[in-house]
């Protein structure tokens, strides 16, 4: 199981197919799932198993909505379902994970490169750097600049679909909100999100980057499973999918703590503040909703009444 799938949707072409020579450096990362692997999946029971759009009623009687998105340009998931659109236009404020605008893009560009003497060729084996150099050019990084890309930026770029002229679900929600005169606020700035990635230990970043490069073929298959789970609004399935065995469980736990759980804590504080006014529509990645440390369970523990809408 790979680190990025639940947080970043990965749909890119494989570098090494199963029928080709696999470099020795990739052998620890490339494995065939066994029956014992499936038996090791950690089962997590929680109340909120199915649904993407949830009606949230505060202890003070204010009503808002919480909607789980998928960060993808896939047309299967980028359309806004009618029930979601209705809940959005009936709200006064759209609270997004981050606002998908040029400022966010520029923040990524400002943080993605090493600003000291570090280089990827001192961190990656030559064959992996060569593979990365080929792949990353599809994301606007020139061949001569690859050596200076930080590992977290590299796996974030190649771990997303190749750029196409198609809107994401988040950008569609943003456009509807603007057309309907809603106030739009970010839960996080892009700098806050990127700082969480930038703060990962360098060894962990390299492990995740190697895993991403070495396993593209399997990642593509797994990404399709995740899309299907999302379309079926299966939060329980997403949680269980993410709890399959990983190459390095300690790295996975540290990654999830920084990228998901710590951010959930900050998001929850800001969401509750907005919910005090009511008529708030919150849109965050679906991975933030589920699990025992997810936003739904945390809101439940704080006394909110929660019901599935879609």
C-alpha positions in Angstrom: 0.0 0.0 0.0 1.3 3.5 -0.9 1.4 6.6 1.2 -0.3 9.1 -1.1 -3.4 7.5 -2.4 -6.0 8.7 0.1 -4.6 12.2 0.4 -3.4 12.8 -3.2 -5.1 11.0 -6.1 -2.4 9.4 -8.2 -3.2 8.8 -11.9 0.0 8.8 -14.0 1.8 6.5 -16.3 4.1 3.8 -14.8 7.8 4.1 -15.1 8.5 0.4 -14.7 5.9 -2.1 -15.8 5.7 -5.5 -14.1 7.0 -7.2 -17.3 10.1 -5.0 -17.4 13.4 -5.1 -15.5 12.9 -3.6 -12.0 15.9 -1.8 -10.6 17.2 -3.4 -7.4 16.5 -0.2 -5.5 12.8 -0.7 -6.3 12.6 -4.3 -5.1 11.8 -3.5 -1.5 8.9 -1.2 -2.6 7.4 -3.6 -5.2 5.4 -6.5 -3.9 2.5 -8.6 -4.8 -0.5 -8.5 -2.4 -1.1 -11.8 -0.6 -4.1 -13.2 1.2 -2.3 -12.5 4.5 -2.0 -8.9 3.5 -5.8 -8.6 3.1 -6.2 -10.2 6.5 -4.0 -7.5 8.1 -6.3 -4.7 7.0 -7.3 -2.8 10.2 -11.0 -2.8 10.6 -12.3 0.5 12.0 -15.9 0.9 13.0 -17.5 4.3 13.2 -20.9 5.8 12.8 -20.3 7.6 9.5 -19.8 4.9 7.0 -21.5 6.2 3.9 -22.0 9.7 2.5 -20.1 12.7 1.2 -22.5 15.5 2.2 -23.5 15.8 5.8 -25.9 18.2 7.5 -24.3 19.6 10.7 -26.5 21.1 13.4 -24.6 22.9 16.2 -25.5 22.6 19.9 -26.8 26.2 19.5 -29.2 25.1 16.7 -27.2 26.6 13.8 -27.1 24.6 10.6 -24.2 24.0 8.2 -22.9 21.4 5.8 -19.7 19.4 5.5 -18.8 17.9 2.1 -16.0 15.6 1.2 -14.3 16.3 -2.1 -11.7 14.4 -4.2 -8.7 16.3 -5.5 -9.0 15.2 -9.1 -9.7 16.5 -12.6 -11.5 13.3 -13.4 -14.9 14.2 -14.9 -16.4 11.2 -13.0 -15.9 13.1 -9.7 -15.6 16.8 -10.7 -19.3 17.4 -11.4 -21.3 18.9 -8.5 -24.3 16.6 -7.6 -27.7 18.4 -7.4 -28.1 17.9 -3.7 -24.6 19.3 -3.1 -25.3 22.3 -5.4 -28.6 23.0 -3.6 -27.0 22.9 -0.1 -24.2 25.2 -1.4 -26.4 27.9 -2.9 -28.6 27.9 0.3 -25.5 28.8 2.3 -24.0 32.2 2.9 -20.3 31.1 3.2 -18.2 28.5 1.4 -15.3 27.4 3.6 -12.8 25.5 1.4 -9.7 23.5 2.3 -7.8 26.1 0.3 -8.9 28.5 -2.4 -7.9 27.1 -5.9 -6.4 30.3 -7.4 -3.2 31.6 -8.9 -2.0 32.8 -5.5 -2.0 29.1 -4.3 -0.2 28.0 -7.5 2.4 30.7 -6.9 2.9 29.6 -3.3 3.7 26.1 -4.5 6.2 27.4 -7.0 7.9 29.5 -4.3 8.4 26.6 -2.0 9.0 23.6 -4.3 12.8 24.2 -4.9 15.7 23.8 -2.6 17.2 27.2 -1.7 20.4 25.8 -0.2 23.0 23.4 -1.7 20.9 20.3 -1.4 20.2 18.4 -4.7 18.2 15.3 -5.5 21.2 13.5 -7.1 22.7 13.3 -3.6 19.4 11.7 -2.3 18.2 9.4 -5.1 19.8 6.6 -6.9 20.7 7.5 -10.5 18.1 5.2 -12.1 15.3 6.7 -10.0 16.4 10.3 -10.7 16.4 9.5 -14.4 12.9 8.1 -14.2 11.7 11.1 -12.2 13.3 13.5 -14.6 11.4 12.0 -17.5 8.1 12.0 -15.6 8.2 15.5 -14.0 8.6 17.3 -17.4 4.9 16.6 -18.0 4.3 18.9 -15.0 6.2 21.9 -16.2 9.5 21.2 -14.6 12.4 21.5 -17.0 14.9 18.6 -17.2 17.7 20.9 -15.9 15.6 21.9 -12.9 14.7 18.4 -11.6 17.8 18.2 -9.4 16.6 21.1 -7.3 13.0 20.0 -6.7 12.3 19.1 -3.1 11.2 15.5 -2.6 7.8 16.4 -1.2 7.2 18.6 -4.2 8.3 15.9 -6.6 6.0 13.2 -5.2 3.2 15.8 -5.0 3.6 16.7 -8.7 4.0 13.2 -10.1 1.4 11.9 -7.7 -1.4 13.9 -9.5 -2.9 13.6 -12.9 -1.0 15.2 -15.8 -2.3 18.7 -16.3 -5.3 18.9 -18.5 -7.7 21.6 -19.4 -10.4 20.4 -17.0 -11.8 21.9 -13.8 -11.6 20.1 -10.5 -14.5 19.6 -8.1 -13.1 22.3 -5.9 -12.9 24.8 -8.7 -16.5 24.0 -9.7 -17.7 24.6 -6.1 -15.7 27.9 -6.0 -17.3 29.1 -9.3 -20.8 28.2 -8.1 -20.2 30.1 -4.8 -18.9 33.2 -6.6 -21.8 33.2 -9.1 -24.3 32.8 -6.1 -22.7 35.7 -4.2 -21.4 33.5 -1.3 -18.5 34.6 0.8 -15.5 32.3 0.2 -12.9 31.6 2.9 -10.0 29.2 3.1 -9.6 26.7 6.0 -5.9 26.8 5.3 -3.5 28.8 3.2 -1.4 27.0 0.7 1.6 27.9 2.7 0.2 26.1 5.7 -0.5 23.0 3.7 2.9 23.0 2.1 4.7 23.6 5.4 3.2 20.4 6.6 4.8 18.6 3.7 8.0 20.6 3.9 8.3 19.6 7.6 8.4 15.9 6.9 11.8 14.4 7.8 14.0 14.2 4.7 14.4 10.4 5.0 10.6 10.1 5.1 10.2 12.3 2.0 12.7 10.2 0.1 11.0 6.9 1.1 7.7 8.2 -0.1 9.2 9.5 -3.4 10.9 6.2 -4.1 7.7 4.3 -3.4 5.8 6.7 -5.7 8.3 6.3 -8.6 8.6 2.5 -8.2 4.9 1.7 -8.0 3.1 3.7 -10.6 1.5 0.7 -12.3 0.0 -0.5 -9.0 -0.9 3.0 -8.0 -2.9 3.5 -11.2 -5.0 0.4 -10.4 -5.4 1.4 -6.8 -6.5 5.0 -7.8 -9.3 3.5 -9.8 -10.5 1.6 -6.7 -10.4 4.9 -4.7 -12.5 6.7 -7.4 -15.1 3.9 -7.3 -15.2 4.1 -3.5 -15.7 7.8 -3.7 -18.4 7.6 -6.3 -20.2 5.1 -4.1 -19.8 7.5 -1.2 -18.1 4.7 0.8 -16.2 6.4 3.6 -15.8 3.1 5.5 -14.3 1.6 2.4 -11.9 4.5 2.0 -10.7 4.1 5.6 -10.2 0.3 5.2 -8.5 0.8 1.8 -6.0 3.1 3.4 -5.3 0.8 6.3 -3.7 -2.0 4.2 -0.1 -2.9 5.1 2.5 -0.3 4.0 6.1 -0.6 3.0 7.1 1.2 6.2 4.3 1.6 8.8 6.3 4.1 10.9 6.8 6.4 7.9 3.1 6.0 7.0 2.0 6.9 10.5 4.2 10.0 10.6 3.0 11.1 7.2 -0.7 10.7 8.2 -0.1 12.5 11.5 1.3 15.6 9.8 -0.7 15.6 6.6 -4.1 14.5 8.0 -4.5 14.3 11.7 -2.7 17.5 12.7 -4.4 19.4 10.0 -7.8 18.0 11.1 -7.2 19.5 14.5 -6.6 22.9 13.1 -9.5 22.6 10.6 -11.9 21.6 13.4 -11.2 24.7 15.4 -11.8 26.9 12.4 -14.9 25.0 11.3 -16.5 25.2 14.7 -15.9 29.0 14.8 -17.7 29.4 11.4 -20.5 27.0 12.4 -21.5 29.4 15.2 -23.0 31.7 12.6 -24.8 29.0 10.6 -25.4 28.8 6.8 -21.8 27.6 6.2 -20.8 25.0 3.6 -17.5 23.3 4.3 -15.6 21.5 1.5 -12.6 19.4 2.4 -10.9 16.3 1.0 -13.0 13.2 1.9 -10.0 11.7 3.7 -10.5 14.4 6.4 -14.1 13.2 7.1 -13.5 9.6 7.9 -11.6 7.5 10.5 -11.7 7.8 14.3 -9.7 11.0 14.1 -11.8 12.4 11.2 -13.9 15.6 11.3 -17.2 13.8 11.5 -16.3 11.9 14.7 -14.7 14.9 16.2 -17.8 17.1 15.6 -19.9 14.3 17.0 -17.9 14.2 20.2 -18.4 18.0 20.5 -22.1 17.6 20.6 -23.1 18.3 16.9 -26.1 16.5 15.4 -24.9 15.0 12.1 -27.1 13.4 9.4 -26.3 12.2 5.9 -27.7 14.2 2.9 -25.9 12.6 0.0 
